[in-house]
Amino acid sequence: MDSKVLTGRQLAEIHAKHKAAETPASRSERIARINREYRQGGSLRLAATQSEAITVYSFYEGISRRVLREEIVDSIAHVFPALTTLPQAVAMSYANGQVTIQHIKGDAIIPHYDWVSAEWEVNRGDEALIGQELLDYAQTITGQQIAKKEDLLLYAGLDQALSLASSEDGFTDNNVVTTNQYFQLNDWVNGQRYLKAKQTDPTNAIMNSGDMYDLYRWDISTAGLEVRDAMSAGQKVTQFGGITILSGVTVPVGVMYMTASQDQLGWFASRYGLQMEDDPSGVSKMKIRKIASELISEVILNYRGVYKVTKSNVTSA
C-alpha cells in the first residue's frame, strides 16, 4: 500500500466535510484517523505549515544600484548627456556569462544593453506541502542572484575605469594601492584625499562583508566613540568619516573600492526593471518554473571617481 501524507489544504477539506454532522465521538475518531494517515507517510508534516522556515543564507542587498545613478529608460536608444571633457567612458556588457568592456567616446552616450537573467523551479509536491512561503522564497533568492550579477559587472567596470586614469590636475595618480593585512585609517584618509584632489565627492566604500570587520580592530582613538559603541551593541557600522560602507559577499576579499557620488560616477540604466515570467517547459514535469530577467547597462563615466585599496596578503583581485 502506498504511503499518504495529507497537506494542510486536505485537512481543511476534511474538516469542512464533517463539521455539520460532527459529534464528540466522530470527532475523536476523525482525529485518530488523520494522525494514522500522517504517520503512514513516515513523518508528521503539520509543523511545516505552521512554523517559520529556516533559511541558510542571510539576505543579499545589491550594491551597484546604490553606487550608480539608477534610471529606467523608455528606449535602448536613450541618450545620456555627459557634462565632461574626459575622453572615454566605460560601458559594461554581460554576454555569455563573461564581462566585456566597450569604450565610448563623446559627450552624448548611448550605452550597450544586455539581458541578465536567472531561473528557478519548485516541485509542485513541495509547494503543496510548504505553500506560498516556498514560492516567495524562490522569487526572493532569484532576485538576489540577479543583484549579485549586477554587482560583478560593477566591480569589473570600476577596475577598467581605474586603468584609464592618468596624471592630471597637478595630482600624480596613485589610484590602486596596497595596504597591510587589515584596512587602516590611512587607507580611508588617502582614498578621500585622492577623490577630493580629482574634484569629486568621496561617498562610498565598497568592501567584502568580512573585511568590514577590520574597522572593529581599530582602537577608540582611531575609530571614535560612535563606532566602538556600535560594536559593543552588536550593530553593523554603515558610516565612517562621512563615507557610507557598502558591503557584500560578491566584493573580492581583501579589496576596497572608494567611489565618488552617484551624480559624478555613472549610470545604472534599466529598460524594463526586473521581470518574472512563467517557463511553460516545467508544466509537463510537475514543476513551477519561472525566469527572472532584466535589460540593463552599467556605465562608469568618471574614472577619476574611483580609488582602490588591496590588502598585502591578497595575491590577486
N, C-alpha and C positions, 0 to 999 in steps of 0.2 A: 504493500500500500504506500502511495506517495505521501511524503510529509506535507503539511499545510501550515502556513503562517498567516495569520489574519492581520490585515492592516487596520489603522485607525478608522478609515472610511468604512470598512466592512463591519467593524464593531458598531459604528453608528447606525448602519442599516439594520443590524440585528436588534439593536435597542428600539428603533422606531417600529419595527415589525411586531414586537411583543409587548410594547408599553401599554396598549389599551387593555389587553386581556390579562395582564400580568397579576399574579398572586404571590404572596410570600414564598410559597413552595416552588412555584415555577421560576421565580427569580433566582432562588438558591440553585435550582437545577441548571438554569441557563449559565450562571457564573461558573459553575463547576465544569460545564461542557466547554465554555470558552477557554478556561485555563488548560483543559486537557488538549485542546487543539493547538494552543500556543506551545505547549511542551512537546508536542509531536514534531514541531518544526526544529527542535534542537536548542532553542533559546527563547527567551522572553523578550519580545520586541516592543512592548509598550513603552519602555523608558526612552526608546529612540524618538518617539513622537512627543515626549513631554520634557526632556532635558535639553539644555543648550549644548550644541555640538562643540567638540574640541577642534580647534584649528591649529595646525602645526607651524604656520608662519605668521609673523606679525604683518600688519598692513603696510604696503609699499606706497609711498606718496611720491609721484613723479617730480622731477627736478626741472626739466627743460622748460616747461610752461611757466615756471616761476623765475627763470633766468632770462628768457627771451620774451619779447612783447607778442602776446598771442592775438591773432586776428583770424576771423572766419571770413573768407573771401567769397565773392559771388561768381568768380570765374578763375580758371587757372592762368588766364591771361592778365590777371590783376597786376597792376604796376605799383611797385613800392618805390617812392621817391627817396633818394639818398642825398642828404644835405652834407656833402663831404667832398674833399679833394683827394681822398685815398684812392689809389689806383685799382684795387681789387677787393672783391668780397668773396666769401666762401659759402657756397650752397651745398647742403648735404643731400645726398640721394641714397635711398635704401633700395637696393636691387639684388635679387637672388641671394639674399642673406648676407651680402657684403656691402661695405660702405665705399662709395666712390666720391671723389671730390671734383667739383667743377668751379672754375674761376670765371667770374662775370665782371666785365668792365662797364663802366658808365655810371651815370648818376640816376638812371631810371632802371630798376631791376625787375625782371620777370623771372622768378626762380623756377627750378625744375621741381615737379611734384612726383611723389611715388606713393604707392599703396603700402601701408603697414598693416599686417593682419595677424590674427591668431584664432584658433578654433577650439571649441570644447564640445564634449559629448557626455551624456549621462545615460546610464541604463535605465530603461523605464521601470524595471523592477526596483532599483534603488530609489527612484523618485517616488514610487508608490509607498515605500516604507518610511522614507525620511521626510518627503513632502517638499513644499516650496522652498524651505531653507536651503536644500541642496542646489536648486536651480539658482537661487540668489547668490550663493557662494560661487558657483561656476561662473556666473557673469562677472562678479566682483574680481575674482582671481584672474580672469581673462583680461579685464580692463587693466589690471596691474601689469600683466605681461606686455601689453601694448605700451604702457608707460615706460617700462624698462627698455624696450626697443627705442623709444623716442630719446631716452637719456643716453643710450650708447651712441646715437647719432650726434648728440650734443657734444660729448667728450671728443669724438673724432673731429668735429668742427672746431672745437677750441684748440686742439693740438695743431690742426692745419693753420689756424689763424696765428698761432704763436710762431710758426715757421715763416710767416710773411713779414713779421715786424722787422723794422730796421732802425738804425740810429737816426734820430731826428729831435727837434725841439730842444737841442742843447743837452739831451739826456741820453747817455750811451745805454743801449738796450742790454739788459740782463734779465730777460723775462722768464727764463727757465733756470731755476737754481736748485742746489742740493742742500739739505739740512741734515741734522743729526738723526738718530733713530726715532726721535719723537719731535713733533712740531713744537716750535719755540715761539715766545713772544716776538722775537726779532723777525720771524717769518711773517707774522701778522703785520708788523710795522713796515717792513720792507715792501710787502705787497701793496699796501695802501700808498706808500711813498711813490712807488713806480707808477701806479694808475693815476695818481694826482699829477705827477710830472708829465703825464701824457694828456693832461687836460680832460680827464674823465673822473667820474664819481665812484670810488670803490664801494660796492654794495653787498656782494655775496661771496661767501667762502664755501666751496663745494668739496666735500671730502667723504670718504668711506664711513659707514656707521660706526665701525670700530675705532677708526682714527680720531674721531671727535673726542674720545675719552682722554686723549693726550692733554687736553685742557685741564683735566682733573689732577694731573701731575704737578701743575703749577702751584707754587706757594701763594699765600694770601697777598703778599706784596706785589705779585705779578698778576694774579687772576682777579683780585679785588674781592670785596665782601659779597657782592651780588652773586658771582659765580660760585664762591665757596658755600654760600647759603643754599643755592640751588642744588649743589652736590650733596650737602648734608640732608636735604629734604627729599633726595632721590628724584629730582626733577631734571628734565632734559634742558641743557643750555642751548638756546637758539639765537642768542645775540652776544656779541663781544666786541667792544671798541667801535660800536656803530655799524658793525658788519653782521648780516644775517647768515647764520650757519645752516646750510642745506646739506643733509647727509643721506646716504642711501647705499645699499649693498652693491649697486652697479658701479659706483665710482671705484677706479683702480685703487687697490690697497697701497698706502704709502704715498698717495698723491693728493695735493690740494690745489684747486684752481681758485683764484680770486678774480672776480669779474666786475665790470662796470654795471651801471643801472640798465634796465631793460631798454629805455629810450636811447641809450648810447651804444648798445651792443648788437642787437639784431632782432629778427622776427621768427616767430613760430606761426606759420600760416597753415590753416586747415580749410579744405574746400567744403566738407560736409559735417565735420565733427565725427565722433565715434558712432558707427552704425552696427547694429546687431541683427543678423538675418538668419533665417532658418536654412539649414542644409538638408534638402529632401533625401539625400542618399542614406540618412540614418533611419528612415522610417521602416524599411524592409528588415533592418537589423534590430528592431525594437529598441532604438536609441533615440534620445533627443539630442540633436546636434545643431550647433549654431556657429556662425562665423562672425567675428568682430573685425571690422576694418575701418580705416580712415585714409584719406588722401591728404598728405601733409608735405610741407617743405620747411626746413630749418636753415636760416640764413644768418651767418655771422658776418656782419657788415664791418665792424670796427675792430680790427686786430690789435689796436692799441689798448683795448679794454680787457685784456686777458693777461694774467700772470700765473705762473705755475711753480709749485714747490714739490720736490720729490725727496723722500727720505733716503739717507745714505745706504740703508740696508735693503733697498728695492733694486733688483737687478734690471728690471725692465718695466716700463709703464707707458 
